[in-house]
Amino acid sequence: QADSMLLDQALNTNGANKKNEQPETDVKALIEFLCARHPARVRAVKKKWEAANDMSLIDRLHDSLDGDMRRVALTMLKGKRDTDDNDEEVDEALVKKQTKRLFACVVEEPDVKETIDILCINSIGQNQAVSALFEDTYDMSLGRALGKAFAGNVKNALLALLQGPAQWYAASLRAAFQGMSHCDKTVCRILGAHDKNDVVQIALAYEKKYDTPLKADVASYCKGNYKRLAVAWIDLPDQLGQPTKKINL
């Protein structure tokens, strides 16, 4: 259900539409849905959304997006991403080939279409292996190379594909905290759209990456009643658990 809610937010399904025009797409939420969710979850929500709305989701995104972001979204949505029950498996020969191709189409002569075609069809494990070899071979991170070559939403989508979901959400939360005036919506969306096991993994990734407990930063940067719920959701042992210690706000 949380995945469906995120897709509805991305498409602004319930948004006002006084002139019967197509609602504006929330590209940031769409990137989160397509690039930071497991492909199996994306496919399941796609099927559910199409049944509920009597239209093709691919058609909806084709009409609401343009340019390179359209290419990213449609490639991800068509289910071409290489994934199975073991996302950690990698093709070592393909890793070497793709690393060379990415250096050519990201660093030497930037070609966003070819870059999209490589990263958007790889599994998480394959992209991480390519990223590691790229850094070892060329003495720069693939993330930095992408950041220099591309910009905007396409850059953000490609960077999301280099990380596991928990790591990407941790980085998104950190960025939201640093832009404090706009963090509430992002924090609510990320924490509220994940079950307890996912939140635990995000919190672990956050603390490992930034050497600060996620609940501490939520308590420091967030305000209002939802802060109490967010801290509790991170801190409690499970969905039905009751606090066994005082939650300091």
C-alpha positions in Angstrom: 0.0 0.0 0.0 2.8 2.4 0.8 4.3 1.9 -2.7 0.9 2.7 -4.2 0.7 5.8 -2.2 4.1 6.9 -3.3 3.2 6.4 -7.0 0.0 8.3 -6.5 2.0 11.2 -5.0 4.5 11.1 -7.8 1.6 11.3 -10.4 -0.4 13.7 -8.3 -3.3 11.4 -8.9 -5.5 13.3 -6.4 -4.3 16.8 -7.3 -6.6 19.6 -8.3 -7.3 19.7 -12.0 -9.7 22.5 -12.7 -9.1 22.7 -16.4 -9.1 18.9 -16.9 -5.4 19.1 -17.6 -3.1 16.3 -16.7 -1.7 16.8 -13.1 1.9 17.8 -12.8 4.3 14.9 -12.0 6.4 15.0 -8.9 9.6 13.9 -10.5 11.5 13.6 -7.2 8.9 11.1 -5.8 8.9 9.3 -9.2 12.6 8.8 -9.0 12.2 7.4 -5.5 9.5 5.0 -6.7 11.3 3.8 -9.8 15.0 3.8 -8.7 14.9 3.2 -5.0 12.3 0.4 -5.0 13.0 -3.2 -5.9 11.9 -3.9 -9.5 9.5 -6.6 -8.3 7.7 -4.0 -6.1 7.6 -1.5 -9.0 6.0 -4.2 -11.3 3.5 -5.1 -8.7 2.3 -1.5 -8.2 2.3 -0.9 -11.9 -0.2 -3.7 -12.4 -2.3 -2.5 -9.5 -2.3 1.1 -10.7 -3.3 0.2 -14.2 -6.2 -1.9 -13.0 -7.4 0.9 -10.8 -7.1 3.6 -13.4 -7.9 1.8 -16.6 -4.9 3.1 -18.4 -1.3 2.2 -19.2 1.2 3.6 -16.7 3.8 3.8 -19.5 1.4 6.0 -21.5 0.8 8.2 -18.4 4.5 8.8 -17.9 5.2 9.2 -21.6 2.7 12.0 -21.7 3.8 13.7 -18.5 7.6 13.5 -18.9 10.0 14.5 -21.7 13.6 14.2 -22.8 16.1 12.1 -20.8 13.9 11.7 -17.7 11.2 10.1 -19.9 13.8 7.6 -21.1 14.9 6.8 -17.5 11.3 6.3 -16.4 10.2 4.2 -19.3 13.3 2.0 -19.2 12.8 1.3 -15.5 9.1 0.8 -15.9 9.3 -1.7 -18.8 10.9 -4.2 -16.4 14.2 -4.5 -18.3 16.3 -4.2 -15.2 18.4 -7.3 -14.7 17.2 -8.7 -11.4 16.3 -12.1 -9.9 16.1 -13.6 -6.5 19.7 -12.8 -5.8 20.4 -9.1 -6.6 24.0 -9.5 -5.4 25.1 -11.7 -8.3 27.2 -10.0 -10.9 28.6 -10.8 -14.3 32.3 -10.1 -14.0 33.0 -10.0 -17.7 30.1 -7.6 -18.2 31.3 -5.5 -15.3 34.6 -4.9 -17.1 32.9 -4.1 -20.4 30.4 -1.7 -18.9 33.1 0.1 -16.9 34.9 0.9 -20.1 31.7 2.0 -21.8 30.8 4.2 -19.0 34.2 5.9 -18.9 33.7 6.7 -22.6 30.1 7.9 -22.4 30.4 9.7 -19.0 33.9 11.2 -18.9 35.3 11.3 -22.5 32.2 12.2 -24.5 29.1 12.4 -22.3 26.2 10.4 -23.8 23.3 10.4 -21.4 21.3 7.9 -23.5 23.9 5.2 -23.4 24.5 5.9 -19.7 20.8 5.4 -19.0 20.7 2.2 -21.1 23.5 0.7 -19.0 22.6 1.7 -15.5 18.9 1.3 -15.8 19.0 -2.3 -16.9 21.6 -3.5 -14.3 20.8 -5.0 -10.9 21.9 -3.2 -7.8 24.8 -5.6 -7.3 25.9 -5.2 -10.9 25.9 -1.4 -10.7 27.8 -1.5 -7.4 30.4 -3.8 -8.9 30.8 -1.5 -12.0 31.1 1.5 -9.6 33.8 -0.1 -7.6 35.8 -1.1 -10.7 35.4 2.3 -12.2 36.9 3.9 -9.1 39.8 1.4 -9.0 40.5 1.8 -12.7 40.2 5.6 -13.2 40.9 7.0 -9.7 37.6 8.7 -9.5 34.2 7.7 -8.3 31.5 6.9 -10.9 29.2 9.1 -8.8 31.4 12.1 -9.2 31.8 11.5 -12.9 28.0 11.3 -13.3 27.6 14.5 -11.3 30.0 16.4 -13.5 28.6 15.1 -16.8 24.9 15.4 -16.1 22.5 17.5 -14.0 19.1 17.8 -12.5 16.6 14.9 -12.2 18.4 12.6 -14.6 21.6 12.9 -12.6 19.7 12.2 -9.3 18.1 9.1 -10.9 21.4 7.7 -12.1 23.0 8.3 -8.8 20.2 6.5 -7.0 20.9 3.4 -9.2 24.4 3.2 -7.9 23.3 2.6 -4.3 21.2 0.1 -2.4 17.8 1.4 -1.4 18.8 1.9 2.3 21.9 3.8 1.4 20.0 6.0 -1.0 17.2 6.8 1.5 19.9 7.6 4.1 21.5 10.1 1.8 18.0 11.6 0.9 17.2 12.1 4.6 20.5 13.7 5.2 20.0 16.1 2.3 16.5 16.9 3.7 17.9 17.7 7.1 20.5 20.0 5.6 17.7 21.9 3.8 15.7 22.1 7.1 12.9 24.3 5.9 11.7 21.6 3.5 12.6 18.4 5.3 9.2 17.5 6.9 7.6 16.3 3.6 10.6 14.2 2.7 11.0 12.6 6.2 7.3 11.8 6.3 7.3 10.2 2.9 10.4 8.1 3.4 9.7 6.9 6.9 6.0 6.6 6.4 6.3 4.6 3.2 8.4 1.8 4.6 7.6 -1.1 6.9 9.6 -1.6 10.1 12.3 -3.9 8.6 13.0 -1.3 5.9 13.2 1.5 8.4 15.7 -0.5 10.5 17.9 -0.9 7.4 17.7 2.8 6.6 18.5 3.7 10.2 21.5 1.4 10.1 22.8 2.8 6.8 22.3 6.3 8.1 24.3 5.8 11.2 27.1 3.9 9.4 27.3 6.6 6.7 27.1 9.7 9.0 28.2 8.4 12.4 25.0 9.8 13.9 21.8 7.8 14.9 18.9 8.6 12.5 16.5 9.1 15.4 18.8 11.8 16.9 18.8 13.8 13.7 15.0 13.4 13.3 14.6 14.7 16.8 17.0 17.6 16.1 15.7 18.8 12.7 12.0 17.9 12.7 9.2 19.7 14.5 5.6 19.2 15.3 3.6 16.1 16.4 4.8 14.0 13.6 8.4 14.1 15.1 7.2 12.0 18.0 5.8 9.4 15.6 8.9 9.4 13.4 11.2 8.9 16.4 9.0 6.1 17.8 8.8 4.4 14.4 12.6 4.3 14.2 13.1 3.4 17.8 10.4 0.8 18.6 11.4 -2.8 18.0 8.4 -3.7 15.8 5.0 -2.4 14.6 3.1 -3.7 17.6 5.8 -3.0 20.1 5.3 -0.6 23.0 8.0 1.7 24.4 10.0 0.1 27.2 12.0 3.3 27.7 11.4 7.0 27.6 11.6 8.6 24.1 13.5 11.8 24.5 12.2 14.5 22.2 
